[in-house]
């Protein structure tokens, strides 16, 4: 007897296990199911990767467009791989921890030492015409040099010098200053000398980025030509005289020069005796570590937007956000719809009446104007980031459960009339048992289908709201598209800005709709083709 | 079990004004039904569609709204342990120290009564949840009433399935209803009803939706249950030939009332009520050439609405005997006949036998 009992139990357990495993197998057995599983799996992996690789404060970072890293990227930068499509590309290269070329004390008695020896072949006419003359005070000088190859016939956008100093307590930070001098030796042999700044160690300890064309070049340009303009408005064009040669004598246009560029950075220490600073540096009491970044016209896998933000990172951040928005809104809508629909249908009476009137109201309120209002309220209320997004999601949920409720109610009404419900009552089953064992299992397949189908709906709604200008501040796909729209990325044909988030939205929707179709086929065997 | 003067009236939804004035019409689905079923006895309720057989069964099962049960009570004699338990929990539901008035039970007492009275429904395709495996279906009553450990329940389910000849039970336990034939499903329903070991079983047309070829297997199960378990059975059918085969006594119902009740062979061989005669005449003949002959079933018209029950004898508008026996018309029009014991244990509600007229009309 015990033998048989065990057999019975084993067979039941085996059957259960088989039915659980088989639902995945069933999805996998359809091509559409396979595709959807692969895409959703990819989305999940991308989300995990994004959460692990991006800093936790990425949304704040994304909004701070006036700060690095975005300021060190090209603006409207192409994706790097467009060079394989024949687009002329200037790479963005960062030279971190540049090796010290030479360090010596400049002696003013020897004019050949000033400027440093190997910078002799400065383009005399051009520099003279700009009134530029390298200053030559006495001091301890460090020289750093990198070489950059410009492959495409296009102007790199800028060269940025990043200086970061460290100093021990022995050093008086305000008295020691550093004068960085940048020389660019072009493939045509011309060396351009750009203006030097003067920064105290105190400032350098905090870290500083100096943009060559704006911070160094433009003031001189304005000064020389007595231009009635600001540095900001002028410096967008100043990469041309650095990386190109004038097309004519009046320099009405420039042509980029391809080939190898040498960027030399000389750091001149002042405000303290040269021997003293040399000693401090040797002992490690003062160290200034420079890095040089040539900003080309391309950056990263997916390029940058008009503010220099890396669109690949933005897109990556969109994965977990899209999954969270889609799944949580869909889950909440289906859960509320299921619970209220079952209550309404099964218990009827006054409860039913109340729920149905509520549904009438929320189904008939136009959602879009309401959401716009909510968006305005969020902005005036100063909400931003996840709290703002949560509010938007809550409103989406609050006005979307009506449809599910109506359908679940009518399903419940028809299931309630099934003889097996009466049979369960006759057996003495409690109301809860009837609802949970007999009614809800019948509705679950439908609820699953609704769930899967409403995931993309929520994402699309969020994207639509972003484009309408409801700003929750998170870099979602919809937000990136909205930025592209606002910054005229579409008008400038910045396809790398518009297409990837658009395609991701499409792919995301497709995956869930495909999964929905597959589940539908499984749940409703009459739809099966085999 | 005793059913006493049971009336189940369903209100008819009417217009706003009528509802406001408080005028309510009722469908008198069951309109004063009394009968009793002894222990181990099988009673058949026979009648055409809409006569109130199923409503009677549902009223016994407490499946109708309590407010729709206008009069009457259902007294049920459960197992001794159950009776003891109920007299402890709810002494006011116990009548004469041996019966339980089922409509007075509430909560736990009601649940106990439900474990004692079970029903098998007409539709074996609808009465089993299509998403549950046979094991879960048959186990459910045990789970609901909290009986046994998991192992004991597996054993009980296996035994119940064996009792309805679904062998080997392990093969059937893991199947879904759609993998079973109609007969097998109905036997699963029977197993579900039996697994609690009830003392009363109702069967509401259990074979009328099955193919003729598989009716026998289900009826066989019923016969065996009767002989082996000593179960009281109320068997509802519209087929009087089947009733004779399965039942000890037959009660013929017409428009919410029992018009004739008695031992099966007496009812079938010596029917006293014109309606019973019509039912018997309507049974198809197995001899093929007889089937081709035009048969006269001694009844006319259609069953009237249960909202407007005819004055006097409710069968009068359809009665052939009423047309033929002029002498009795006065009674039929004036007053509804009650059930009168015309022969020993044979009750009939028709003025002709009551007033001593010839029970067999010329038309038979």
Contacts between the chains, C-beta under 8 A, distances in Angstrom:
chain1	res1	chain2	res2	distance
A	4	B	158	7.9
A	4	B	170	7.8
A	5	B	151	6.0
A	5	B	154	6.1
A	5	B	155	6.4
A	7	B	170	6.5
A	8	B	154	5.4
A	8	B	158	6.6
A	8	B	169	7.7
A	8	B	170	5.1
A	8	B	173	6.7
A	9	B	151	7.7
A	9	B	154	6.3
A	11	B	170	5.7
A	11	B	173	7.3
A	11	B	174	5.9
A	12	B	135	6.3
A	12	B	154	8.0
A	12	B	173	6.6
A	12	B	174	6.2
A	15	B	133	7.5
A	15	B	174	4.5
A	418	B	126	5.8
A	419	B	121	5.1
A	419	B	122	7.9
A	419	B	123	5.4
A	419	B	126	3.7
A	419	B	127	4.2
A	420	B	126	6.3
A	420	B	127	5.3
A	420	B	128	5.7
A	420	B	129	4.6
A	422	B	58	7.9
A	422	B	63	5.8
A	422	B	121	7.2
A	422	B	127	7.7
A	423	B	119	7.5
A	423	B	121	6.0
A	423	B	127	4.8
A	423	B	128	7.5
A	423	B	189	7.5
A	423	B	192	7.7
A	424	B	129	7.8
A	424	B	140	7.2
A	425	B	63	6.1
A	426	B	61	4.9
A	426	B	63	6.1
A	426	B	114	6.8
A	426	B	118	7.1
A	426	B	119	5.0
A	427	B	114	6.6
A	427	B	118	7.6
A	427	B	140	6.4
A	427	B	141	4.7
A	427	B	144	5.6
A	427	B	192	7.5
A	427	B	196	8.0
A	428	B	110	7.5
A	428	B	111	4.6
A	428	B	114	3.6
A	428	B	115	6.3
A	428	B	141	7.6
A	428	B	144	5.3
A	428	B	145	6.5
A	429	B	140	7.3
A	429	B	144	5.1
A	430	B	144	7.6
A	433	B	144	6.6
A	437	B	129	7.8
A	437	B	132	7.9
A	437	B	140	7.6
A	438	B	129	5.6
A	441	B	129	7.9
A	441	B	131	5.2
A	442	B	131	6.6
